[in-house]
Amino acid sequence: MDLSLETRQVDDRTIVAVGGEIDVYTAPRLRDKITELVSDGHYSLVVDMEGVDFLDSTGLGVLVGGLKKVRAHDGSMELICHQDRLLKIFRITGLAKVFTIHPSEEAALSS
């Protein structure tokens, strides 16, 4: 399966809707998109993972790297995810304590 990436602006935040699989083959595309957004001055990112079917350690590394990039500019990167299988990965790896994870876009935008 491929990876789809769509970005849109909502107020001062940039939402990156991700679909498909984030794995060793597709994760570089997500990394490049985050790098491009940060280079263009977007430091408040919300990564919508509702369309993600699979996430491996490479994908987790890209998310952590993205978080470091926005934090270097006093920014933030939050996630939208309510899928139990993905939330379990974040809990097991301890990243649930690193990322702010919202159950919906509405919750992310109202925080």
C-alpha positions as CSV (number, residue, x, y, z in Angstrom):
1,M,0.0,0.0,0.0
2,D,1.1,3.5,-0.7
3,L,1.2,6.6,1.5
4,S,-1.0,9.6,1.0
5,L,-0.3,13.0,2.4
6,E,-2.6,16.0,2.3
7,T,-1.9,19.3,4.1
8,R,-4.2,22.2,4.9
9,Q,-4.1,25.2,7.0
10,V,-6.6,25.8,9.9
11,D,-6.0,29.1,11.6
12,D,-2.3,29.0,12.8
13,R,-2.0,25.2,12.5
14,T,-1.0,23.0,9.6
15,I,-2.9,19.7,9.5
16,V,-1.1,16.8,7.7
17,A,-3.6,14.0,6.9
18,V,-1.7,10.7,6.5
19,G,-3.2,7.7,4.9
20,G,-2.0,4.2,4.2
21,E,1.1,2.6,5.7
22,I,4.0,4.4,7.4
23,D,6.9,1.9,7.0
24,V,10.5,1.7,6.0
25,Y,9.5,2.4,2.3
26,T,7.1,5.2,2.8
27,A,8.3,7.0,5.9
28,P,10.9,9.1,4.0
29,R,8.0,10.8,2.2
30,L,6.5,11.8,5.5
31,R,9.9,13.0,6.8
32,D,10.4,15.1,3.7
33,K,6.9,16.6,4.0
34,I,7.5,17.6,7.6
35,T,10.9,19.0,6.8
36,E,9.4,21.0,3.9
37,L,6.7,22.4,6.2
38,V,9.2,23.4,8.9
39,S,11.5,25.0,6.3
40,D,8.5,27.0,5.1
41,G,7.8,28.3,8.6
42,H,5.0,25.9,9.7
43,Y,5.9,25.1,13.4
44,S,2.5,24.1,14.7
45,L,1.7,20.8,13.1
46,V,-1.2,18.4,13.7
47,V,-0.6,14.9,12.1
48,D,-4.0,13.2,11.5
49,M,-3.3,9.5,11.6
50,E,-6.9,8.3,11.2
51,G,-6.2,7.0,7.7
52,V,-3.1,5.1,8.8
53,D,-3.3,1.3,8.4
54,F,0.2,0.4,9.6
55,L,3.0,2.1,11.5
56,D,6.4,0.6,12.1
57,S,9.5,1.7,14.0
58,T,10.7,3.8,11.0
59,G,7.5,5.7,11.0
60,L,7.8,6.3,14.8
61,G,11.3,7.6,14.2
62,V,10.1,10.1,11.6
63,L,7.4,11.3,14.0
64,V,9.9,11.8,16.8
65,G,12.3,13.6,14.3
66,G,9.5,15.8,13.2
67,L,8.7,16.7,16.8
68,K,12.4,17.7,17.4
69,K,12.3,19.9,14.2
70,V,9.3,21.9,15.3
71,R,10.4,22.1,18.9
72,A,13.7,23.7,17.7
73,H,11.5,26.6,16.6
74,D,9.4,26.6,19.8
75,G,6.7,24.8,17.9
76,S,4.5,21.8,18.5
77,M,3.4,18.6,16.8
78,E,0.3,16.9,18.0
79,L,-1.3,13.7,16.7
80,I,-4.9,12.7,16.0
81,C,-5.4,9.1,16.5
82,H,-8.1,6.9,18.1
83,Q,-7.2,3.6,16.6
84,D,-6.5,1.1,19.4
85,R,-3.7,-0.7,17.5
86,L,-1.8,2.5,16.9
87,L,-2.4,3.9,20.4
88,K,-1.0,0.6,21.8
89,I,2.2,1.2,19.8
90,F,2.5,4.7,21.3
91,R,1.9,3.3,24.8
92,I,4.3,0.4,24.5
93,T,7.1,2.6,23.2
94,G,6.5,5.3,25.8
95,L,5.7,7.9,23.0
96,A,2.2,8.4,24.4
97,K,3.9,10.5,27.0
98,V,6.0,12.4,24.5
99,F,3.2,13.3,22.0
100,T,-0.1,14.9,22.7
101,I,-2.6,12.6,21.1
102,H,-6.2,13.7,20.4
103,P,-9.1,11.5,19.6
104,S,-10.5,13.8,16.9
105,E,-9.6,16.9,14.8
106,E,-12.1,18.9,16.8
107,A,-10.3,18.0,20.0
108,A,-6.9,18.8,18.5
109,L,-8.0,22.2,17.3
110,S,-9.7,23.2,20.5
111,S,-6.7,22.5,22.6
